[in-house]
Structure formats: structure tokens, C-alpha cells
Amino acid sequence: MSVEGVMVSYNYSDDGELANILTVAASGIKFSKRWVLTHGSILSPLKEANIIKNAKGKPILNEEFYDKLPEIYVTCEKKQSKVPNIYEGVEKLSRERNLDNDVDFEHSCYQIRVLTGRICHVWQCPVLDRCVDDVLYSWTVGHRDGDLERQTPLGKALLSVFVLIDLESDNRGLKTLRPLSELLDLVRPPPERGALIEVQSTPFGCEVFLNAVTRGSVCGVVGRRPSLLLTDAATALGSEGGPVFSEGPTSELVGAVVCSVSWWRGEWVGLTLAAPLRAVLAAKLRVPPAPPAPPTHLPRPPASRYTDTLDRIDRTTVLVRCGAAWGAGVYLGGGYVVTCAHVVKNHTIYKVSLYCQGTKETAIVRYKTADDKAYDLALLYSNPQHWTHLLPAVFAEEPAEKGESVVAAGYPYFSEDNLSSLRPTVTSGHVNNAAPSMLQTSCCVQSGFSGGPIFRLGNVRAEVLGVIVSNAKTQTGACYPYINMAVPARVFVRLLRNFMIDRDETKLREIESNKDIIQSQWRLLPYRSKI
């Protein structure tokens, strides 16, 4: 039994006027030939969405509720019949006779079919709902335009809602738990952080983009089960409900997109949120989320090839907090951590704390560049006896090259109640520009990445190329997480190492550049000669 990505849509009019009919669309997962699973965001324009919100997780079993829901259209790629069919043959001959022979109209992108069905079951996943309450409580879901006061609570209420569609709506005798149980058998456990994944979705509800494929890595895993996956695979509105597959020769279903566009603290997050379907379906069916352990005589699957690399990143990247501000830092060894000056800007008022690998300790600021001046760096010190489990960063000897692949690490999201399992979020990208005084990358970077490392990966080594300072922000406050700047390691490594040996603080002042061209560069100002 296979699964495939589809587009799910219906026609909607708020006032019943035919002239005002709109098409509402999302992505979905078709399985067992008869069933489609999609995301609850598709219900947001309907009045029934408020019933779901007010139900607060209780199952909706009222037949009258489902009778009022609109008819659903499911658009999917047309599959050729395994057995020759006279009707398909005549249809194909007609197309060949009437269409331009220079275009391959037999290509799958031109061959679609539209099925009809009815929504037969709507439910809220308690695992995902708790994650929304604990972690996403300050997020905005969807567009920032429009009525935010209404949009945000409704978007969050529907974030943990899933919708089951029956394509044989005339036969309602089958229990809804049976198809969900069948889907659970097809779903594999969620991938580890750092693993590659593939998303299939139909952005904007447009058939032209039917089952568009995007790839990325799992940047972070939220919750113990887990409850939510963060990925840098690019998606857009309408991708909600699309299937997420593990990448590789045995591509398997692992999740579904639940949010493509979100905002936090006024910043566009830039990451796709996906729900691990095994946890979602197991909670619904009230069965253990993990599959049965394989017999002892069978070989266990090998550990992820990213495990060693991620372990080094985890043991090098620390969380830095100072009052309400926080960011990341790079552990240098001997109790020293380099971070951004703006992260510890108020260190004279609030204490500075470091968190990593289940340990929390205070730190002092040994050096900080002047506010709003390149290179925006600070050196922290904490008792090294508390950090013997960490690994000092390995800095790259060769400078970054434009176009090379890199990853960024930071702490944009974390829960105060679960610091023991705190691990950095890791996003991938490329070096867009490499100057002696600034690196620019396309890694997804938000608040909480400031002071974090940019890594070059090779074999097991993870070499630090630079320290993240900020992403791009316009004067109106719009943020661009995929355009960001970092201080090259070659700017400060030698000076910091010398200080760690002789403790001469006067040498650290050389980190603060007084060159006008560098100050202009970091203020994103033109620095052409006036001659």
C-alpha cells in the first residue's frame, strides 16, 4: 500500500453569493486508494473552525457538524492503468491528434485527475497541542496581514488539528480508526536531527505546483516523543498537510507539514514545522508511538552518519543568557566562551548565565566591543571545572570560500522547563560572500543564533569558520533569516588564544576595528571611494 501527495480544496462563500466563491486549498496525503489525510488549517475560513477551537481537544462526533462541511476535491497525478484500457487509449489518441507534437503532453505534469469526497473525521492531536501551549505560545501562525487578534488564536488552535477525508462518501459504514491504523503501519519513526528529508506539497493551491518537491535537513526536534520537527526545507502557504519523507533509497513517510509560514517576536521564522505522524497517529489510536523492537537475532540499523558531527556541535555551542536577552556562544576551552557583544549588552545590570549539556553556570565578561561597533564580540569566562564535558571549538585554518556548504548553530527556541535536554538548532546553507572582515551565508538564522558558530563540515570534524552576528533587517523591521552576517574566525582567533595564554587584556582591544571601511561594511553602508 503506497502513499502519494495530493492537493485538497473546496469552494467557499461567506455570504452564499456565487460571485463571491473562493477556492480554499491545502496539501494532503492519499493512502489506501480511499482516504486522504490533511491539515486542519484548511478549515480556517469556515464557521465550523470555531467549533473545533472551542472543543479544546474533545472529539467531534456530531453528524450534523460533518453534514455542514463542504464537498472536498482531491487533485492528484493520474496513474496509468496496469492493464490496457480502451477508454484511456481513445483519450490518448485524441490528445495526440489535436495537440502540438513538439510538446510531450503525456508527461505526468499534464495528467491529473480530480476526485471528490467528504470530511468524515476531525480531531486535535494532544501531543502537538501541548507543544503549541508550551513552546509556540508567543508565535504568530500564517500571514501577518489581516486581523492578528483573530488569526493567531485560530491558527494555533488549528495547528494541532488533522482532517480525514473519505473518497467513497456514499459508504460511511467503515470506522475511522481503521484507516488511521492502516496509515500508522506505513509511517516510520521521525528522523534524527541533521537527517535529510523531502517534502511534497502544492503551494498556493495551484495545480501548476502539484506535488512540488523541496529538500532540507531536520534542524531541531521539539518534545520528548517528539512533538514537532523543524526543517529548513522551503515551503509556502498551501503546503500544510503535505507529506514529509525520509530521503534516501528507501524513502518512507515520516511526517506532515503543519505550518509553512510563522512569525516570532516580529521575525519571520523561515523554517517549516512538521508533525511526526507516528506520534500523531499513536496518540489518536492510544498505542505506543515506537514500533516493536526488532528480534535480537536481527542486525540493528547503523547509527546516523551525522551523529558524531552533531555531537561535536552540541558540545561546542552553548546557550548564553543575560536578563531577557539570549544568544549562543562558542566554547574555546579553559572556561572561555566567545559570543556577541549585544547578547551581553546589559551584563552590568543582569548576570550572565551559560547552559550546555545539562549544566548551568554563571560567567563574567572579560571583554566586550563597544555597542554598535564592529566586530560586536564578547569574551566570557566561567569556572572550567564545570565544563569538562564540552569540546573546545576547532577553528578552520583555511578561509571560507564563496559557494561552499556550511551549517549554523544557535538557540532560537527552547523551553525553560526542559533545559536538561537542551540542544542547539542546526540549519544548513551556503557561503554567499566571503570577505576578510565579513561572512554572509544563506543559513536560516533568527534571534538566538547571535554568537553561534558557522561550521564547515568534513568527515567527523566540524570546523568553525565564524561567529554569527545578525540576519538582515530593514528599517521597517522586516527580517530576512536567509541573509545573515558572521565575523570570520581569522579576525579574532589569534587574539583570543594569545589572551588565554598571557591574560593581557590590552591585546583584546585590537578586536575592535577602527577602520572606516569595515565599520561601513557592518552598517551595510556604501564604502566606495569619494575620489
N, C-alpha and C positions, 0 to 999 in steps of 0.2 A: 504494500500500500504506500503510494507516494504522496508528497505534498507539493503544492505549487502556489506561487504568489498570484494574487488577483487584485482587481480594483472593485471596491464595493461602493455603490452610490444609490441615491434615491432623489425623487423630486419633492420639493418642499415649497410651500407658500404660507406665509404668516397670516395673510388675510383671506386666503381662499381664492384670490383672483388669479385667473390663468396667466394674465400678463406679468404677474409678479413671481412666477415659479422660478425657483433656483435649484440647481443641482448640488447636492452635498455629497462629498466623496471622501473615502479613506482607502487604505490598502487592507489586504486580508490574506488569510491562509486557507486554501481549499484542500480538503482531505477526504478520503473515503468516498469520493465522487459526489457525495450528497451534502457535505457540511462545509461551512465556512466560518472561521473564527476571525473576528476583527476587534478593533479597539473601541471603547465607549465614547471617545471624542466625536465619533460620527453622529452621536445623538444630541450634541450640544445645541442645535437650533430648535429642537422640539420642546414642547411644554413638558413632555414626559421626563425630560432630563432633570427637572426639579424634583420629580417624584423619586428618582434614583438618588439624588443628593440627600433628600430628607429621609430616605430609607436607612441611611447610615450603616450600610453593610448587611441589612436583613434581606433575605432572598425575596424577589418579586415573583409571586406565583399567580397573581390575579390575571385571569384570561382576558378580562376587559382591557387591561393595560396593553397587552400584546395585540389585541384586535385593532387598537387605535394607531399602532405604529404603521408607517408606510410600507408599500411593497419595495423590495430590495432588488437592485440589478447588480449582477456579478459579471464583470468583464474579464475574460481570460484568453490566453493564447489557444488557438484552435489546433487540436491534435489530429493528425491524420489517422484514419481507421487502419487497424492492423489487417483487416480483411477488405479486399477491394469492394467498393460500394458504388453502384451505378449512379446514385444521386450526386456523390462527390465528383465522380468522373465527368458527368454532364456539366456541373458547375465549373470545374477546372477548364474544360474545353471552351466554355462560354467566355471566361476571362481571357484566355489566350487569344481568342478570336477578336475581342473588342479592345484590348489594351496594347500599349506600346511594347513592342518586343524587346526594346533596349533596357527595360526595367524588369527585374525579377520579382514579379508580383506574387510568386509562390513563397517568397521569404516570410518567415514566421511573423515579422512585424506588421505585415499586411493582413494576416489571417487571425482574426479574433472572432469570438462568439460571446453573446450576452445571454446569461441565464437569469431567471427570476426566482425569488424565494421570499421567505418571511422570517422575521426575527422570532425565534422560539424561546430564547433564554437570555437573560441579562443578569450578571452578578458582579459583585465587588470583591476583589481579592484582599483578604485581611492582611496578608504578608506585605503586599505593596502599599496598602492603606496606612499601616503603621510606619512604613518608611517615609511616606508623604508627611505624616504628622511629626516624625522625629527629625528628619533631615531637610525636607523641602518646604518647611513651614513658611519661609520668607521668600520663596520663589514666585515668579510670575510665569504662567504657562501660556504659550501661544503668542500672538501679536501683542505689541504694547499699545497699538492704536485701539480706540473704542473705549467702552465702559470698563475700566480696570476693576472697579469695585465689584462688578457683577462677574466679569470674566475670570478673574483669578480664583475665587472660591469655587465656581462651577468647573473650571478647568482642572483644579486639584481634585475635586470630588470625582470627576470622570477619569482621572489619570489611572486609577486602580480598577476601572470597570472594563469588563470584557463582554462581547456580544457573540452569541452563537446563532448562525443563520441556517435554516433548513431549505434546501433547494427542491425538496419534494413536499411542499407545504400542504398538499392535499392529504398527506398521510401523517398525522400528528400523534400516532399511537406510540412511536418509539420514545423511550425515556431519554432525556437529555444527558444523563450521566453516562450512558453507554458510549456515545460518540466522543465525549471528553476522555473517557478511559482509553478508547482506541488511539486518540491523539497522544495521550501520555506515553503509550508504548512506543511511539515514533520519536519522542523528544529525548535528547541526550542531556546529561548534566551540563551546567554552564561552563564555558571555557575559563581558564585562569587569566589573571591579569597579565597583559602583554601578548596574549594569543591573538592571532589574526582571525577576523570574521568577515562575512559577506552579508550585506543587506539587500533584499529585493523589495522594491516599493514603487508606487505610482504617484510621484509628486504632483500636487495641484489638481488631482483628479482628472488628469489629461491622458487620453489613450495613447498619445504620441510617446509618453514616458512609461508605458506599461512595463512593469517588471524591470525598471532600471536597476542596474547593479552598482553598488558602491562598496568599497573595501576599506578596512581600517583595523585598528587594534583595540583590545579591551583596555581602557585607560584606568579604570577603577571599578571595584566591586563593593557595593554598599549592603550592609546587613550580614547576619551570620548564615542565612540559608543558602545563597544570598537573596536579597530582595530586588536589587536593581543593578544593571550593568551600565557603565559609562563608556562610550566608544567615540572615537574621532572619525568613524565612517560618516560621510556627509549625507544628510537627508534634508527634506524640506516639508512644509505643510502638506498634508495628504499622505505622508509616509507612515503615519500611525497605523498600526495593525500589520505592517509588512513583516515577513519572516526574516529571522536572523539565523544564518547558517555558520557552522564552523568551516574554516577554509582548509582545503586540502583534498586529497584524492577521495576521501570518504566524507564529502560534505554532508553534514547532518544538521537537522533543525535543533536549535538551542534556545531561541527566544523570539520575541515580537517587539517591534518598536512601540513605545507608549508616548514619546514626546520628541518632536523634532526641533522645536523652537522654544527656548526658555530664557528667562532673564533672572539675574540675581544681583541685588544691590545696585540696580541700574545698569548692569553689564549683561550683554548677550553672552550666554554660557558657551555656545559654539560646539557643544557636544550633544550627541544623540543619546537619549535614555531608552534602554531596552529592558523588558522584563524577562527573567529566565523562566521559560514556560514550564519547566519541570516543577519549580516551586509554586507557580500559579495553579497548575492543574492538581498537584498533590494536595494543596490547601483546600481546593474545592472538593476533591474526592475523599479527603481525610485519610490519606495514605502517606507513608514516609516519602519524603522528597527524593531520597537517594535510591537508586536501583539496588537490587540484591547484590551482595558481594560475590565475585566470581569464585568458583570452586578453587580450592588451594592448589590443585594439580595443574591449573591453567596459568600461563605466564601473565603477570600483571603488566599493564601498559607502561611504557617508559615515561619517566618524568619529562615535563615540558623542557624543550631546549632553551627556553628563556628563564628557567628557574634560577640558575646561577647568576645570570646577569641582573635579574630583578633583585636578588638577594643583596648584591653589592650596592645597587641603587638605594635599596631600603636602608642599608646600614651606613650610608654616606649622607643621605638627605634628612635633615632634622626640621622639625616644626619650631618656629620662633614666634613668641608672643610678647607683646608689650602693651599693656592696657587693652583697649578694644582692637588694636591693630595686630595683625599676624602675617607671617610670610614663611619662607623656607630659608634654610641655610645649608652650607656645605661644610662637613666635618673635615678639619685639616689634620687632626691628631693632637695629642697632648692637651686636650680640653679646649682647643681653639675652633671657632666656627666663623666663617665669613658669610655675611648676609648683606642686605641692602640697608643703607642709612635711613631711608624713610620708614622702614619697618620698626626701627627702634628710635624714632624721632623724639618720642616723649620718655626716654629712659631716665631722665632726671626726676620725673613725676611718678612713673609706674615701674614696677620691677620687670625684668626681662626673664622669661622662662624658656627652657628648651625641652622638647618632647621627642623621644625616639625609642622605638623598640621596647615600649612599656616603661620607660624611665622618664621622670620629670625632675628637673633641677633648675635652680636659678643661675643666672650668668651676669657678668659685668661687661660693660662696654669699654674696651681698651682703646678703640679708635673709631671715629665716625667722620666722614667728609661733611663739609658744610651743607646746609639744606639747599636743595635745588641746584647743586653743583656737581658736575661730573667728577668722579665716576659713581657717586651715590653708593658707596660701600662702607661697611662697618665690620670691625673685628670684635668678636665676643670671646669671653673666657669663662669656663666652668671647670669645676674640680674634675680632672681627668680620671680619677678613680671611679667615677660613676659611669664612665663611657668606654670601659674596656671592651665591651661587646660590639662597638662600632668599628668601621673600617675607614682609615684616612683616605681622602679622595686621591685618585691618580690623575694628575693633570697631563694633558696631551703635550707632547714635545713638538709636534708639527701643527702649524696654524690651521684653522678651519678653511675649507675650500668651498667656493660658491657651488651650490647644487648637491653637496653631499648630504646623506641622510643623517638625522640626529633625533634625539628624544629629549624632552624636557620633563622635569620632576618638580612637584610642588604640592601644596596642601590647600586647594581651593575649598574643599568640603570635608567636614569632619563632625563627629558628634561628641559633645562633652561627656556623654555617658559611656563612651566606648573608646577611650584613649588607649586602652591596653592593646588593642589590635590595630592601632593607627598605622597606616602605610601611605606613602605618597601616591598621588595620581600621576600617571606617566602618559604623555601624549607624544606622537611622532610627527615628524615633518622634515623639512629640508633647510639648508642654509640659503637664504635668499641673496644676501650680500655679506661680504667679509672684508671689513676694513681693519687696520691695526688698532683702531680705537672703538669699534662697534661691530657686533654681530647682529644680523637680522635673520630671523627664522620664521617658518610657517607653522611651527608647533602651536597647538591651541593653548593659550595662556590666559588665565584670569587672575583676579585678586587671590592671593595666597601662594602664587608662584614666585613673587618677588624674592630675590635672594637665592632661589633654587638653581640647580645646575642644568646646563646644556651638555648632554653626553654624546660622545662618539662611541659607537658600539663596534666591537671587533672581537671575535672568538668569545672568551669569557670576560675579557677586560672591558671596563666601562670608563672611558677617559673623559675628564671634564674639559670642555672647550671654553666655557664661560659661565658667568653668573647672570641670571635673568634680572632685568630691572623693571620693565613695564611692557605693556602692549600699547598699540596706537589708540589715541583718543582725540576726538575733535573738540573744538571749543564749545559745541553744544552738548557735549557729554557722551556722544556715541562712541562705543568701544569696538575695536576690531581685534578679536582674540587671536586671529591667524596672522597678524602683523605685529611683531614684537622685537624688542631690542635687548641685547645682553652685552656685558662687559667681557671682552676677550681675556682669557686666563693669563695670557702673556703680559697683560698690563700690570697685574698685581702679585702674581705668584712669587717672583723673586724677592720682592719687598717683604711679603708676609713671612717667607721662610727665613729671611735674614733676621727679622724681628723675633721669631720664635727661638732663634739661637742666642742672640745677644741682648734682647729686650730693650733695644734702643728705639724709643717711641718717635724720636725725631725723624727716623727714616720712613715712617709710615706717612708722613706728610707729603711725600713725593707722589702718593697715590692720587692726591687731589690735583688734577690738571689745571693749570692756569693759561693754557693755550686757547686763544680766542676761537680758532678753527674747530677745536674739539668741543668747547662749550656750545658753539653754534650748532654743531652736529647733533649733540644730545638735546638741544632745544628744538630740533627739527627745523632750523632756520637755514636760509641760503648762506653759503660761505664762499661765494665766488669773489675773486679779487676785484676791487674797485678801480684798478689801474686801467 
